[in-house]
Amino acid sequence: MSDFKLLGVAGNPILHSLSPAIWQNAIDALGIEASYLKIPANSAREVIDIFKRCGLQGMSVTAPFKKAIIPFLDELDERAAFLESVNTVVSKRGKLYGYNTDVDGVKNSIQPYCKTGMKALITGTGGAAPAAMQALRELGLSFSVYGRNQKKRKELAEKFQCAEFDIANVNQDLKNFDIVVSTLPAGADVIDPGSLKKEHIVLDANYKHSVLGEYAKRVGATFISGKTWLAHQAIPAFKMVTDKVAGFDTLYGGFNNTYRFPEIITLTGFMGSGKTTVGRTLASNIGYEFVDIDEKIEQQERMTIPEIFETKGEACFRKMESVLLHEIIQKKKLVIACGGGIISDENNRMILQEKTLCFWLDASVEYCLDTLDISNRPLLQVDNPLVKAKELYESRVEDYALSAHVLMNVEGKTTNEISNKIYEEISECFNI
């Protein structure tokens, strides 16, 4: 595991994020040994806990943690400190460093179209607005901010020494600007299509369905997608985390890797992480069939797992796991609880990655063993089970990462809390 890098993006919600698609595309293109996972969390502290426990080398940070994560970091770069916003965390020499590359995302998206004397208008005063304003300032452009929240408008205007206006005035003022940068959330439609002109340059932070983009294209204006912003901000972040250079085209090409929900959810993780209890609850909640691979094997063999290990050996048991996994994924609408070691087989890892939506349920080894009956755990029948368990966990981290799409902290959470969190993520992203 010496060269392997575990990376991710943390947010709430996070399953919708396209960052893994572009990062993994670049990782694969450059031949880097790494996995980039989605990390759902309820707090910045939880993000940092799982970052440290799993030994991540780097992480992207999105809403709502860009400011909340700052107290948990050791150092910030100048931009991140000024903006009070971090979108990239890097682990170096035992310390956590915070950076803001969102500024680069905006700056490098707009720069090819900039001319001296251009004026820019920013709509929105939320999390993306300061980065956009800093980018415009670094480009030497004058700009004004338009928003609903008067207090936030005035705070931003003071910080960036610019003019501020109520967003109700945006359509009548649009003719006075060359560049429009929208940092409004998806669905916030404030610009009238009749106010846009062919000469306008329009950048929308929203990289899903952009109504503003449709308006811009309708009048022949230059439209810059939020995907362009996302790819440009990933270029410096990728270099910080991997020490490799990924070009814009390589990162942007990841958007072509469209993910389709396969209607099979798999749960992996160390013994005692709650895969069976969570899986059974989740399946009940969403109306899917539940399959526990260990239980299924015991039923088929009419033997307990310890008995199988004792009479037929671990290699035979692993073969049974693989055969069963191949069989059951032929169905749809399944929740599958996988045995802790199923990810040790490369073909199994490929199946979990390509044919399921895989959640890696993670907790400290001590937490996993706390309520676990180790008498029926063959691999822990040693003099010091805790030491052996830690060795097993460390040996499997890379395989868990290569199998999963989502890295989820389960420590200190109830079965219902974990199940509900998974349900919230998948229902938000896939409407199930």
C-alpha positions as CSV (number, residue, x, y, z in Angstrom):
1,M,0.0,0.0,0.0
2,S,3.1,2.3,0.0
3,D,2.3,4.1,-3.3
4,F,-1.5,4.0,-3.0
5,K,-3.4,7.2,-2.4
6,L,-6.8,7.4,-0.8
7,L,-8.6,10.6,-1.8
8,G,-12.1,11.9,-1.7
9,V,-14.7,14.7,-1.7
10,A,-16.7,15.5,1.4
11,G,-20.1,17.2,1.6
12,N,-23.7,17.0,2.6
13,P,-25.2,15.8,0.4
14,I,-22.4,14.4,-1.8
15,L,-23.6,11.5,-3.9
16,H,-24.5,13.9,-6.8
17,S,-20.9,15.2,-7.0
18,L,-19.2,14.9,-10.3
19,S,-15.7,15.4,-8.8
20,P,-15.0,11.7,-8.6
21,A,-15.7,11.3,-12.3
22,I,-13.1,13.9,-13.4
23,W,-10.5,13.0,-10.7
24,Q,-10.7,9.3,-11.4
25,N,-10.4,9.9,-15.1
26,A,-7.2,11.7,-14.6
27,I,-5.9,9.2,-12.0
28,D,-6.5,6.4,-14.5
29,A,-5.0,8.3,-17.5
30,L,-1.8,9.1,-15.5
31,G,-1.5,5.6,-14.1
32,I,-1.7,6.8,-10.5
33,E,-2.5,4.2,-7.8
34,A,-5.4,5.9,-6.1
35,S,-9.1,5.9,-5.4
36,Y,-11.2,9.0,-5.1
37,L,-14.4,8.4,-3.0
38,K,-17.5,10.4,-2.0
39,I,-17.6,11.1,1.8
40,P,-21.0,12.0,3.2
41,A,-20.9,13.6,6.6
42,N,-23.0,15.6,9.1
43,S,-20.2,17.8,10.4
44,A,-16.7,19.0,9.7
45,R,-15.4,17.2,12.7
46,E,-16.8,13.9,11.2
47,V,-15.0,14.7,7.9
48,I,-11.7,15.2,9.7
49,D,-12.2,12.1,11.8
50,I,-12.6,9.8,8.8
51,F,-9.9,11.6,6.9
52,K,-7.4,10.8,9.7
53,R,-8.7,7.3,10.5
54,C,-8.5,6.1,6.9
55,G,-5.3,7.9,6.2
56,L,-6.4,10.0,3.3
57,Q,-3.7,12.0,1.5
58,G,-6.0,14.6,0.2
59,M,-9.6,15.7,-0.1
60,S,-11.9,18.1,-1.9
61,V,-14.4,19.9,0.3
62,T,-17.8,21.2,-0.8
63,A,-20.9,22.6,0.9
64,P,-21.5,23.0,3.7
65,F,-18.0,22.4,5.1
66,K,-15.8,24.9,3.3
67,K,-15.7,27.2,6.3
68,A,-16.6,24.8,9.0
69,I,-13.5,22.7,8.4
70,I,-11.0,25.5,8.9
71,P,-10.7,25.1,12.8
72,F,-9.6,21.5,12.2
73,L,-6.7,22.4,9.9
74,D,-3.1,23.3,10.9
75,E,-2.4,25.8,8.2
76,L,-4.2,27.8,5.4
77,D,-2.8,29.4,2.3
78,E,-3.3,33.1,1.8
79,R,-6.4,32.8,-0.4
80,A,-8.2,30.4,1.9
81,A,-7.5,32.5,4.9
82,F,-8.7,35.7,3.2
83,L,-11.9,34.0,1.8
84,E,-12.5,31.9,5.0
85,S,-13.2,29.1,2.6
86,V,-11.3,25.8,1.9
87,N,-12.1,23.5,-1.0
88,T,-8.9,21.3,-0.8
89,V,-7.2,19.6,2.2
90,V,-3.8,18.1,1.8
91,S,-2.0,15.9,4.4
92,K,1.8,16.7,4.5
93,R,4.3,15.6,7.1
94,G,1.6,15.0,9.7
95,K,-0.2,18.3,9.2
96,L,-3.4,19.3,7.4
97,Y,-3.2,22.2,5.0
98,G,-6.1,24.0,3.5
99,Y,-6.3,25.7,0.1
100,N,-8.9,27.4,-2.1
101,T,-8.7,26.5,-5.8
102,D,-12.2,27.7,-6.5
103,V,-10.6,31.0,-7.4
104,D,-8.6,29.3,-10.1
105,G,-11.7,27.6,-11.4
106,V,-13.4,31.0,-12.1
107,K,-10.3,32.8,-13.1
108,N,-9.1,30.3,-15.7
109,S,-12.7,29.9,-17.1
110,I,-13.1,33.6,-17.8
111,Q,-9.6,34.6,-18.6
112,P,-9.7,33.6,-22.3
113,Y,-12.6,36.0,-22.9
114,C,-11.3,38.9,-20.9
115,K,-10.4,42.3,-22.3
116,T,-9.2,45.5,-20.6
117,G,-12.0,47.6,-19.2
118,M,-14.6,44.8,-19.0
119,K,-17.1,45.0,-16.1
120,A,-18.6,42.0,-14.3
121,L,-21.8,41.3,-12.4
122,I,-22.1,38.6,-9.8
123,T,-25.4,37.2,-8.7
124,G,-25.7,35.6,-5.3
125,T,-23.9,36.1,-2.0
126,G,-23.5,32.5,-0.9
127,G,-20.5,30.2,-0.6
128,A,-19.3,30.5,-4.2
129,A,-19.5,34.3,-4.5
130,P,-16.3,35.2,-2.6
131,A,-14.2,32.9,-4.8
132,A,-15.7,34.4,-7.9
133,M,-15.1,37.9,-6.6
134,Q,-11.5,37.1,-5.8
135,A,-11.0,35.7,-9.2
136,L,-12.3,38.8,-10.9
137,R,-10.1,41.0,-8.7
138,E,-7.0,38.9,-9.7
139,L,-8.0,39.4,-13.3
140,G,-8.1,43.2,-12.8
141,L,-11.8,43.5,-13.6
142,S,-14.2,45.8,-11.9
143,F,-17.3,44.1,-10.6
144,S,-20.5,44.5,-8.6
145,V,-22.5,42.0,-6.5
146,Y,-26.2,41.5,-6.7
147,G,-28.1,39.6,-4.0
148,R,-31.2,39.4,-1.9
149,N,-29.6,39.4,1.5
150,Q,-28.6,43.0,2.2
151,K,-26.3,42.2,5.1
152,K,-24.3,39.7,3.1
153,R,-24.2,42.1,0.1
154,K,-22.7,44.8,2.2
155,E,-20.2,42.5,3.9
156,L,-18.9,41.3,0.5
157,A,-18.9,44.8,-0.9
158,E,-16.8,46.0,2.0
159,K,-14.4,43.0,1.8
160,F,-13.8,43.3,-1.9
161,Q,-14.3,47.1,-2.3
162,C,-17.0,46.8,-4.9
163,A,-20.5,48.1,-5.4
164,E,-23.6,46.1,-4.2
165,F,-27.2,46.1,-5.3
166,D,-30.4,44.4,-4.7
167,I,-30.9,41.5,-7.0
168,A,-34.3,42.9,-8.0
169,N,-32.3,45.4,-10.1
170,V,-30.3,42.9,-12.0
171,N,-32.2,42.9,-15.3
172,Q,-32.4,46.6,-15.7
173,D,-28.6,46.9,-14.9
174,L,-27.4,44.0,-17.0
175,K,-26.8,46.2,-20.1
176,N,-24.0,47.9,-18.2
177,F,-21.9,44.8,-17.8
178,D,-19.9,42.5,-20.0
179,I,-19.6,39.5,-17.8
180,V,-22.2,37.7,-15.8
181,V,-21.2,35.2,-13.1
182,S,-24.0,33.4,-11.4
183,T,-23.3,31.8,-8.0
184,L,-26.9,31.1,-7.3
185,P,-28.1,27.6,-6.5
186,A,-29.8,25.4,-9.1
187,G,-33.4,26.5,-9.8
188,A,-32.8,30.2,-8.8
189,D,-34.0,31.9,-12.0
190,V,-33.5,35.7,-11.6
191,I,-32.3,36.8,-15.0
192,D,-34.8,37.5,-17.7
193,P,-33.7,36.1,-21.1
194,G,-34.6,39.4,-22.7
195,S,-32.0,41.1,-20.7
196,L,-29.1,39.1,-22.1
197,K,-27.3,40.2,-25.2
198,K,-25.1,38.4,-27.7
199,E,-22.1,40.3,-26.4
200,H,-22.4,39.0,-22.8
201,I,-20.1,36.4,-21.4
202,V,-22.0,34.1,-18.9
203,L,-20.5,31.7,-16.3
204,D,-22.9,29.6,-14.2
205,A,-21.5,27.9,-11.1
206,N,-24.3,25.4,-11.3
207,Y,-23.0,22.4,-13.3
208,K,-26.3,20.5,-13.5
209,H,-29.2,21.9,-15.6
210,S,-28.5,25.6,-16.2
211,V,-31.5,27.7,-17.2
212,L,-29.2,30.6,-17.5
213,G,-27.1,28.7,-19.9
214,E,-30.2,28.0,-22.1
215,Y,-31.0,31.7,-22.1
216,A,-27.4,32.6,-23.0
217,K,-27.3,30.1,-25.9
218,R,-30.7,31.4,-27.1
219,V,-29.3,34.9,-27.7
220,G,-25.9,33.7,-28.9
221,A,-24.0,34.9,-25.8
222,T,-20.8,33.1,-24.8
223,F,-21.7,30.6,-22.1
224,I,-19.2,28.9,-19.8
225,S,-20.5,25.8,-18.0
226,G,-20.0,25.1,-14.3
227,K,-18.3,22.0,-15.5
228,T,-15.5,24.2,-16.9
229,W,-15.3,25.9,-13.5
230,L,-15.1,22.5,-11.8
231,A,-12.4,21.1,-14.1
232,H,-10.3,24.3,-13.8
233,Q,-10.4,24.3,-10.0
234,A,-9.4,20.6,-10.0
235,I,-6.1,21.3,-11.9
236,P,-4.2,22.9,-9.0
237,A,-5.9,20.7,-6.5
238,F,-4.8,17.5,-8.3
239,K,-1.2,18.7,-8.5
240,M,-1.2,19.5,-4.7
241,V,-2.6,16.0,-3.8
242,T,-0.8,13.7,-6.3
243,D,2.3,15.7,-7.4
244,K,1.2,15.0,-11.0
245,V,-0.1,17.4,-13.6
246,A,-3.6,16.7,-15.0
247,G,-4.5,18.8,-18.0
248,F,-8.0,20.4,-18.5
249,D,-9.0,18.0,-21.3
250,T,-8.1,15.0,-19.2
251,L,-10.1,16.1,-16.2
252,Y,-13.0,17.4,-18.3
253,G,-13.1,14.1,-20.2
254,G,-14.3,12.5,-17.0
255,F,-17.7,14.1,-17.5
256,N,-18.3,11.6,-20.3
257,N,-18.2,8.8,-17.7
258,T,-21.9,8.9,-17.0
259,Y,-22.9,6.9,-14.0
260,R,-26.2,5.0,-14.0
261,F,-27.6,3.7,-10.8
262,P,-27.5,-0.1,-11.1
263,E,-30.3,-0.7,-8.6
264,I,-27.9,-2.8,-6.5
265,I,-26.5,-1.4,-3.3
266,T,-23.6,-3.2,-1.7
267,L,-22.2,-2.6,1.8
268,T,-18.6,-3.5,2.6
269,G,-16.5,-2.8,5.6
270,F,-14.7,-4.5,8.5
271,M,-16.3,-7.1,10.7
272,G,-18.6,-5.4,13.2
273,S,-19.2,-2.3,11.1
274,G,-22.9,-3.1,10.9
275,K,-23.3,-4.2,7.3
276,T,-26.0,-6.8,8.0
277,T,-28.2,-4.7,10.4
278,V,-27.9,-1.6,8.2
279,G,-28.5,-3.5,5.0
280,R,-31.6,-5.2,6.3
281,T,-33.0,-1.9,7.5
282,L,-32.1,0.0,4.3
283,A,-33.7,-2.8,2.1
284,S,-36.9,-2.6,4.1
285,N,-37.0,1.2,3.8
286,I,-36.6,1.3,0.0
287,G,-38.5,-1.9,-0.8
288,Y,-35.4,-3.8,-2.0
289,E,-34.6,-7.5,-1.4
290,F,-31.8,-8.0,1.2
291,V,-29.1,-10.6,0.9
292,D,-26.4,-11.2,3.4
293,I,-23.6,-13.2,1.7
294,D,-22.3,-14.8,4.9
295,E,-25.8,-15.9,5.9
296,K,-26.5,-17.2,2.4
297,I,-23.4,-19.3,2.4
298,E,-24.2,-20.8,5.8
299,Q,-27.7,-21.7,4.6
300,Q,-26.3,-23.3,1.4
301,E,-23.6,-25.3,3.2
302,R,-25.6,-26.0,6.3
303,M,-22.6,-25.0,8.3
304,T,-21.5,-22.0,10.2
305,I,-18.7,-19.8,8.9
306,P,-16.2,-21.1,11.6
307,E,-17.1,-24.6,10.6
308,I,-16.5,-23.9,7.0
309,F,-13.1,-22.3,7.8
310,E,-12.2,-25.3,10.0
311,T,-13.3,-28.1,7.6
312,K,-12.8,-26.6,4.1
313,G,-10.4,-23.7,4.7
314,E,-10.4,-20.0,4.1
315,A,-9.6,-20.3,0.4
316,C,-12.7,-22.5,-0.2
317,F,-14.9,-20.0,1.7
318,R,-13.5,-17.1,-0.4
319,K,-14.4,-19.0,-3.6
320,M,-17.9,-19.5,-2.3
321,E,-18.2,-15.8,-1.7
322,S,-17.1,-15.0,-5.2
323,V,-19.4,-17.5,-6.8
324,L,-22.4,-16.2,-4.8
325,L,-21.6,-12.6,-5.6
326,H,-21.5,-13.4,-9.3
327,E,-24.9,-15.1,-9.0
328,I,-26.9,-12.6,-7.0
329,I,-25.9,-9.5,-9.0
330,Q,-27.9,-10.8,-11.9
331,K,-30.9,-9.5,-10.1
332,K,-32.0,-5.9,-9.5
333,K,-33.4,-3.9,-6.5
334,L,-31.0,-5.6,-4.1
335,V,-29.2,-4.5,-1.0
336,I,-26.2,-6.9,-0.4
337,A,-24.2,-7.1,2.8
338,C,-20.8,-8.4,1.9
339,G,-18.4,-10.3,4.1
340,G,-15.5,-8.3,5.4
341,G,-12.9,-10.1,3.2
342,I,-14.8,-10.3,-0.1
343,I,-12.9,-7.3,-1.4
344,S,-9.6,-9.3,-1.3
345,D,-10.4,-10.7,-4.7
346,E,-9.7,-8.5,-7.7
347,N,-12.7,-9.7,-9.7
348,N,-15.0,-9.1,-6.7
349,R,-13.7,-5.5,-6.4
350,M,-14.4,-4.9,-10.1
351,I,-17.9,-6.2,-9.8
352,L,-18.6,-4.0,-6.8
353,Q,-17.2,-1.0,-8.6
354,E,-18.9,-1.6,-12.0
355,K,-22.1,-3.3,-11.2
356,T,-23.2,-1.9,-7.9
357,L,-23.3,1.3,-5.8
358,C,-20.9,0.3,-3.1
359,F,-20.8,1.9,0.4
360,W,-17.8,1.3,2.5
361,L,-19.0,1.4,6.1
362,D,-16.0,2.4,8.3
363,A,-15.3,2.7,12.0
364,S,-12.2,2.2,14.2
365,V,-11.2,-1.4,14.8
366,E,-11.8,-0.8,18.5
367,Y,-15.3,0.3,17.8
368,C,-16.0,-2.6,15.5
369,L,-14.8,-5.2,18.1
370,D,-16.5,-3.5,21.1
371,T,-19.8,-5.4,20.7
372,L,-18.7,-8.2,18.4
373,D,-18.8,-11.8,19.4
374,I,-15.3,-12.9,18.2
375,S,-15.9,-16.5,19.0
376,N,-17.5,-17.0,15.6
377,R,-14.8,-15.0,13.8
378,P,-12.2,-17.5,12.6
379,L,-9.6,-15.0,11.7
380,L,-9.5,-13.6,15.3
381,Q,-8.9,-16.9,17.0
382,V,-5.4,-15.7,18.1
383,D,-3.7,-14.7,21.4
384,N,-4.3,-11.0,20.8
385,P,-7.5,-10.4,18.7
386,L,-7.2,-6.6,18.7
387,V,-3.7,-6.6,17.2
388,K,-4.7,-9.2,14.6
389,A,-7.9,-7.1,13.8
390,K,-5.8,-4.0,13.3
391,E,-3.4,-5.9,11.0
392,L,-6.4,-7.2,9.0
393,Y,-8.0,-3.7,8.7
394,E,-4.7,-2.1,7.5
395,S,-4.2,-4.8,5.0
396,R,-7.7,-4.2,3.5
397,V,-8.0,-0.4,3.4
398,E,-6.7,-0.3,-0.2
399,D,-9.1,-3.0,-1.3
400,Y,-12.0,-1.4,0.4
401,A,-11.2,1.9,-1.4
402,L,-10.8,0.2,-4.8
403,S,-14.2,-1.5,-4.3
404,A,-16.3,1.4,-3.1
405,H,-17.9,4.6,-4.4
406,V,-18.7,6.0,-1.0
407,L,-16.7,6.1,2.2
408,M,-19.1,6.4,5.2
409,N,-18.3,6.9,8.8
410,V,-20.6,4.7,11.0
411,E,-18.8,5.1,14.4
412,G,-21.1,6.2,17.2
413,K,-24.2,6.0,14.9
414,T,-27.3,3.9,15.3
415,T,-28.5,1.5,12.6
416,N,-31.4,3.8,11.7
417,E,-29.1,6.8,11.5
418,I,-26.8,5.1,9.0
419,S,-29.6,3.6,7.0
420,N,-31.4,6.9,6.8
421,K,-28.3,8.7,5.7
422,I,-27.7,6.3,2.9
423,Y,-31.4,6.6,1.9
424,E,-31.2,10.4,2.0
425,E,-28.2,10.3,-0.4
426,I,-29.6,7.9,-2.9
427,S,-33.1,9.4,-2.9
428,E,-31.7,12.9,-3.4
429,C,-29.4,11.7,-6.3
430,F,-31.5,9.0,-8.0
431,N,-35.1,9.8,-6.9
432,I,-35.8,6.5,-5.5
